[in-house]
């Protein structure tokens, strides 16, 4: 199924929730914020949110340092 992540088209398997999508893409989920279809997606909803064809995600990784 086709989705868009950070402006780039991606092909992922059907039936994934947001947590499984992050795992499939090899992204850690500890320091990540997600926007799905222009709405912020709270971490508490990741497991219950099924990824749908044509969804658009913006995924931001937080980096520590000084």
Secondary structure, 3 states (H helix, E strand, C coil): CEEEECCEEEECCCCCEHHHHHHHCCCCCCCEEEEECCEECCHHHCCCCECCCCCEEEEEECCCCC
